[in-house]
Amino acid sequence: MFDIGFWELVVIAVIGLLVLGPERLPVAIRTVSRFFKTVKSTANAVKTELAQELRLDELHQDLKKAEQLDMKKLSPELQESMEQLKDAADSVTRPYEKKAASTQISEPTSSSNSEQDKS
């Protein structure tokens, strides 16, 4: 990231020791290191988000191409993109179906338990 050699670090440490003193120097070093870690993690998050957005844009363009070809005679790349989109759509809708099915199954048992408690 920075092109700083060993002697530059020694000079910075000596100046920091003289300016801040031995009591405040460790605190200042920790604060600076936290700041750089935060900046690095933010940059990685932005990079990951941009990569996801580019992938979504690519899948969207593939979907438009597939629609223009009326979903016939698709190239293997477009076919793979369509399969990925279908899998993504299924993974989004299936958890809700499972929740709905589990609540329907659990409701009769809970109502029968409450009837038993009443008697």
LUMVEX-911712 format. One record per residue: residue number from 0; x, y, z of N, C-alpha, C in turn; residue in three letters. Coordinates in pm, whole numbers. Layout:
    k      nX      nY      nZ     caX     caY     caZ      cX      cY      cZ    r
  NUM       X       Y       Z       X       Y       Z       X       Y       Z  Ala
...
This chain:
    k      nX      nY      nZ     caX     caY     caZ      cX      cY      cZ    r
    0      83    -117       0       0       0       0      88     124       0  Met
    1     165     142     106     260     253     110     399     195      88  Phe
    2     484     272      23     620     226       0     709     285     110  Asp
    3     698     226     228     774     275     344     871     165     385  Ile
    4     997     199     395    1099     104     435    1117     101     587  Gly
    5    1210      19     630    1235       1     772    1281     130     837  Phe
    6    1375     201     775    1430     322     835    1327     434     843  Trp
    7    1236     440     746    1129     539     754    1039     510     873  Glu
    8    1011     381     897     929     343    1013    1000     377    1144  Leu
    9    1131     359    1149    1206     393    1269    1200     543    1296  Val
   10    1215     625    1191    1208     770    1206    1068     811    1254  Val
   11     963     752    1195     826     784    1237     804     744    1383  Ile
   12     855     627    1424     840     581    1563     911     675    1660  Ala
   13    1032     719    1625    1106     808    1714    1035     943    1725  Val
   14     987     996    1614     915    1124    1618     786    1109    1699  Ile
   15     716     997    1678     594     973    1755     623     960    1903  Gly
   16     732     894    1937     769     881    2078     802    1016    2140  Leu
   17     871    1100    2065     906    1233    2116     783    1323    2129  Leu
   18     694    1317    2031     578    1406    2030     471    1358    2129  Val
   19     437    1230    2124     328    1178    2206     373    1130    2344  Leu
   20     493    1085    2354     540    1031    2481     512     882    2492  Gly
   21     578     817    2585     564     671    2596     427     626    2645  Pro
   22     351     714    2710     221     673    2762     112     676    2654  Glu
   23     116     775    2567      11     789    2465      45     723    2333  Arg
   24     169     686    2309     208     626    2180     137     494    2153  Leu
   25     128     398    2247      57     273    2218     -91     295    2184  Pro
   26    -154     390    2252    -294     420    2225    -308     478    2084  Val
   27    -218     564    2046    -222     624    1912    -199     519    1805  Ala
   28    -108     425    1830     -82     318    1733    -206     231    1717  Ile
   29    -272     196    1828    -394     115    1821    -504     189    1744  Arg
   30    -518     317    1770    -621     396    1701    -595     401    1551  Thr
   31    -472     423    1513    -438     428    1370    -459     292    1305  Val
   32    -420     185    1375    -438      52    1317    -586      17    1302  Ser
   33    -669      57    1398    -815      35    1386    -871     111    1267  Arg
   34    -823     234    1249    -869     315    1136    -836     246    1003  Phe
   35    -713     198     989    -674     131     865    -751       1     844  Phe
   36    -778     -72     953    -858    -195     941   -1000    -162     895  Lys
   37   -1056     -55     949   -1191     -14     908   -1193      26     761  Thr
   38   -1095     102     719   -1087     143     579   -1072      20     488  Val
   39    -988     -73     529    -966    -193     448   -1092    -278     439  Lys
   40   -1162    -296     551   -1284    -376     548   -1393    -308     466  Ser
   41   -1401    -176     473   -1498    -103     392   -1466    -117     244  Thr
   42   -1339    -107     210   -1299    -122      69   -1331    -263      19  Ala
   43   -1307    -365     102   -1340    -502      63   -1490    -521      46  Asn
   44   -1569    -460     133   -1714    -470     122   -1764    -405      -7  Ala
   45   -1709    -289     -39   -1747    -220    -162   -1708    -303    -283  Val
   46   -1588    -361    -278   -1541    -443    -389   -1632    -565    -410  Lys
   47   -1672    -628    -301   -1761    -744    -310   -1897    -705    -364  Thr
   48   -1949    -593    -317   -2079    -546    -364   -2075    -512    -512  Glu
   49   -1968    -448    -557   -1955    -416    -700   -1947    -544    -784  Leu
   50   -1876    -643    -737   -1867    -769    -810   -2005    -835    -821  Ala
   51   -2083    -830    -714   -2217    -887    -717   -2307    -810    -813  Gln
   52   -2296    -678    -812   -2376    -597    -903   -2340    -624   -1049  Glu
   53   -2210    -639   -1076   -2169    -669   -1213   -2222    -805   -1257  Leu
   54   -2219    -903   -1166   -2272   -1036   -1198   -2422   -1030   -1223  Arg
   55   -2494    -953   -1142   -2638    -938   -1164   -2668    -870   -1296  Leu
   56   -2588    -770   -1331   -2607    -702   -1458   -2582    -797   -1575  Asp
   57   -2479    -879   -1560   -2449    -977   -1665   -2564   -1077   -1681  Glu
   58   -2618   -1125   -1568   -2732   -1218   -1575   -2855   -1150   -1634  Leu
   59   -2874   -1022   -1604   -2987    -948   -1659   -2974    -934   -1811  His
   60   -2854    -905   -1858   -2831    -895   -2002   -2853   -1030   -2070  Gln
   61   -2808   -1138   -2004   -2830   -1271   -2060   -2979   -1304   -2067  Asp
   62   -3053   -1261   -1967   -3197   -1283   -1967   -3263   -1207   -2081  Leu
   63   -3220   -1085   -2107   -3275   -1008   -2219   -3244   -1077   -2352  Lys
   64   -3121   -1128   -2366   -3085   -1200   -2489   -3172   -1323   -2506  Lys
   65   -3195   -1394   -2397   -3278   -1515   -2404   -3421   -1480   -2440  Ala
   66   -3473   -1372   -2389   -3609   -1329   -2424   -3618   -1290   -2571  Glu
   67   -3513   -1228   -2622   -3513   -1190   -2764   -3510   -1313   -2854  Gln
   68   -3447   -1419   -2808   -3441   -1542   -2886   -3561   -1632   -2858  Leu
   69   -3658   -1582   -2783   -3779   -1655   -2746   -3747   -1787   -2676  Asp
   70   -3640   -1787   -2600   -3600   -1902   -2518   -3575   -2028   -2601  Met
   71   -3546   -2009   -2730   -3517   -2123   -2819   -3374   -2111   -2867  Lys
   72   -3311   -2223   -2887   -3176   -2229   -2942   -3080   -2138   -2866  Lys
   73   -3078   -2151   -2736   -2990   -2069   -2654   -2849   -2126   -2654  Leu
   74   -2753   -2039   -2648   -2615   -2084   -2637   -2595   -2145   -2498  Ser
   75   -2491   -2228   -2481   -2467   -2288   -2348   -2449   -2184   -2238  Pro
   76   -2387   -2070   -2271   -2368   -1966   -2171   -2502   -1907   -2126  Glu
   77   -2590   -1881   -2223   -2722   -1827   -2188   -2804   -1931   -2113  Leu
   78   -2792   -2057   -2153   -2865   -2164   -2084   -2819   -2174   -1939  Gln
   79   -2688   -2163   -1918   -2633   -2169   -1781   -2682   -2050   -1698  Glu
   80   -2686   -1933   -1759   -2736   -1815   -1689   -2883   -1832   -1652  Ser
   81   -2959   -1890   -1742   -3100   -1913   -1713   -3117   -2011   -1597  Met
   82   -3035   -2114   -1594   -3041   -2212   -1484   -3005   -2145   -1352  Glu
   83   -2904   -2059   -1353   -2866   -1987   -1231   -2978   -1897   -1183  Gln
   84   -3044   -1831   -1276   -3156   -1744   -1238   -3271   -1826   -1181  Leu
   85   -3299   -1941   -1242   -3406   -2027   -1190   -3372   -2078   -1051  Lys
   86   -3247   -2118   -1030   -3205   -2165    -897   -3216   -2053    -794  Asp
   87   -3177   -1933    -833   -3187   -1819    -741   -3332   -1790    -707  Ala
   88   -3419   -1796    -806   -3561   -1771    -782   -3620   -1880    -692  Ala
   89   -3582   -2004    -714   -3631   -2113    -630   -3581   -2098    -487  Asp
   90   -3457   -2059    -470   -3403   -2045    -334   -3470   -1931    -259  Ser
   91   -3518   -1832    -333   -3587   -1721    -268   -3729   -1760    -229  Val
   92   -3798   -1836    -314   -3938   -1869    -287   -3953   -1990    -196  Thr
   93   -3863   -2083    -199   -3878   -2206    -120   -3879   -2183      30  Arg
   94   -3796   -2095      85   -3805   -2077     231   -3943   -2033     277  Pro
   95   -4010   -1951     199   -4144   -1907     237   -4243   -2022     228  Tyr
   96   -4227   -2108     128   -4315   -2223     118   -4294   -2317     236  Glu
   97   -4169   -2336     276   -4141   -2422     390   -4199   -2363     518  Lys
   98   -4188   -2231     534   -4243   -2167     653   -4395   -2182     655  Lys
   99   -4458   -2162     540   -4603   -2173     534   -4647   -2316     564  Ala
  100   -4576   -2413     509   -4611   -2553     533   -4589   -2590     679  Ala
  101   -4482   -2542     739   -4455   -2576     878   -4555   -2509     972  Ser
  102   -4602   -2389     940   -4701   -2324    1026   -4835   -2393    1013  Thr
  103   -4868   -2443     894   -4993   -2516     877   -4989   -2647     954  Gln
  104   -4876   -2711     955   -4863   -2837    1027   -4863   -2813    1177  Ile
  105   -4795   -2709    1222   -4782   -2685    1365   -4909   -2626    1426  Ser
  106   -4991   -2557    1349   -5112   -2497    1404   -5211   -2600    1455  Glu
  107   -5243   -2707    1379   -5338   -2804    1433   -5286   -2871    1560  Pro
  108   -5158   -2900    1569   -5107   -2964    1689   -5112   -2870    1807  Thr
  109   -5087   -2742    1785   -5091   -2648    1896   -5235   -2625    1940  Ser
  110   -5332   -2626    1848   -5471   -2608    1887   -5523   -2731    1960  Ser
  111   -5479   -2849    1919   -5522   -2970    1990   -5461   -2974    2129  Ser
  112   -5339   -2924    2145   -5277   -2917    2276   -5352   -2820    2366  Asn
  113   -5397   -2708    2310   -5469   -2611    2391   -5606   -2664    2432  Ser
  114   -5668   -2747    2346   -5797   -2808    2381   -5778   -2907    2495  Glu
  115   -5666   -2980    2496   -5638   -3075    2602   -5613   -3002    2733  Gln
  116   -5551   -2884    2726   -5524   -2807    2846   -5653   -2756    2909  Asp
  117   -5752   -2724    2825   -5879   -2671    2875   -5957   -2777    2951  Lys
  118   -5950   -2903    2906   -6031   -3006    2970   -5968   -3069    3089  Ser
